[in-house]
């Protein structure tokens, strides 16, 4: 779950500036969008910390995944930079809370004696996803276009949702 959650978050954040530039934004607009993405990530983490609990985490993660897939699809289909900017900010709001919620859920399910090991494994999988998915976006972008590279993020969001469903069934 963390592989795909961190992967999609980094897949959007890593390419936000370039995406906006290719949509026709000025450097200032593209940089502002990137900054707003990270502000949205921060806001998301603070806001969801007030209402997400281990009991509702799987449902929240599933909701994030569904909304992320929709936002990314709209970004793929639209050629308007305002839609792109709104989509990037929305993705910050959505994906920003994924990683902390996954960690909180894991801590509620794992004996405290294993929190360090569990944290290390979960952190490593997030780093892997945060490296692999943006790289795959770049590979697709090189062959087609960056907008189509975001298909990797859509697939990542769907896989993130599948993982949330698996957690719900546990």
SVG drawing of the C-alpha trace seen along z (x, -y; Angstrom):
<svg xmlns="http://www.w3.org/2000/svg" viewBox="-15 -34 29 45">
<polyline fill="none" stroke="black" stroke-width="0.4" points="0.0,0.0 2.8,-2.4 4.7,-1.6 1.8,-2.8 0.7,-5.7 4.2,-7.2 4.7,-6.4 1.7,-8.3 2.5,-11.2 6.0,-11.4 4.9,-10.7 2.8,-13.8 5.2,-16.0 8.3,-15.0 6.7,-15.9 4.4,-18.8 6.7,-21.6 7.5,-20.0 3.8,-19.0 2.7,-22.6 5.4,-24.0 4.3,-21.6 0.7,-22.7 1.8,-26.3 2.4,-27.7 5.1,-30.3 8.0,-29.2 6.5,-31.3 3.1,-29.5 4.7,-26.1 6.8,-26.8 3.8,-28.2 1.8,-25.0 4.6,-22.9 4.7,-24.9 1.0,-24.7 1.2,-20.9 3.5,-20.6 1.3,-23.0 -1.6,-20.8 0.3,-17.7 1.0,-19.5 -2.6,-20.5 -3.8,-17.0 -1.6,-15.5 -2.7,-17.9 -6.4,-17.7 -6.7,-13.9 -4.7,-13.5 -7.8,-14.8 -10.3,-12.2 -8.6,-9.2 -8.4,-6.3 -7.2,-2.7 -10.9,-1.7 -11.6,-3.9 -8.2,-3.9 -9.0,-1.3 -12.1,-3.1 -10.3,-6.5 -7.5,-4.9 -10.0,-3.5 -11.7,-6.8 -8.4,-8.5 -7.5,-6.0 -10.8,-6.4 -10.7,-10.2 -7.0,-10.2 -7.8,-8.0 -10.6,-10.3 -8.4,-13.5 -5.5,-12.0 -7.9,-10.9 -9.3,-14.4 -5.7,-15.7 -4.8,-13.3 -7.9,-14.2 -7.7,-18.0 -5.4,-20.3 -6.2,-23.3 -3.5,-24.5 -6.0,-25.7 -7.4,-22.1 -3.8,-20.8 -3.0,-23.2 -6.2,-22.3 -5.5,-18.6 -2.0,-18.8 -3.2,-20.7 -6.0,-18.2 -3.5,-15.3 -1.5,-16.9 -4.7,-17.1 -5.5,-13.5 -2.2,-11.7 -0.6,-13.7 -2.4,-11.8 -1.9,-8.3 1.6,-7.6 0.9,-8.7 -2.4,-6.9 -0.7,-3.7 1.9,-4.0 -0.7,-4.7 -2.7,-1.7 0.3,0.5 1.3,-0.6 -2.2,0.3 -1.8,3.9 1.8,4.7 3.0,5.5 5.0,2.5 8.2,4.7 8.2,4.8 7.4,1.2 11.0,0.4 11.2,3.3 7.8,2.6 8.5,-1.1 11.8,-0.3 10.0,2.1 7.1,-0.2 9.5,-3.2 11.6,-1.3 8.6,-0.2 7.5,-3.8 10.9,-5.0 10.9,-2.2 7.5,-3.3 8.5,-7.0 11.5,-6.1 10.0,-3.6 6.7,-5.3 8.2,-8.7 10.8,-6.9 8.1,-5.0 6.3,-8.3 9.5,-9.6 9.9,-6.4 6.3,-6.7 6.7,-10.5 9.8,-10.0 7.9,-7.6 4.6,-9.5 4.1,-12.7 4.2,-13.7 0.4,-13.8 0.3,-10.2 3.1,-9.4 0.5,-10.2 -1.2,-7.0 1.5,-5.4 0.0,-7.4 -3.5,-6.3 -2.4,-2.7 -0.6,-3.4 -3.8,-4.9 -5.8,-1.9 -3.2,0.5 -3.3,-1.7 -7.1,-1.2 -6.7,2.6 -4.4,2.7 -6.9,0.7 -9.5,3.3 -7.2,6.1 -6.7,4.3 -10.5,3.9 -10.8,7.7 -8.2,8.5"/>
</svg>
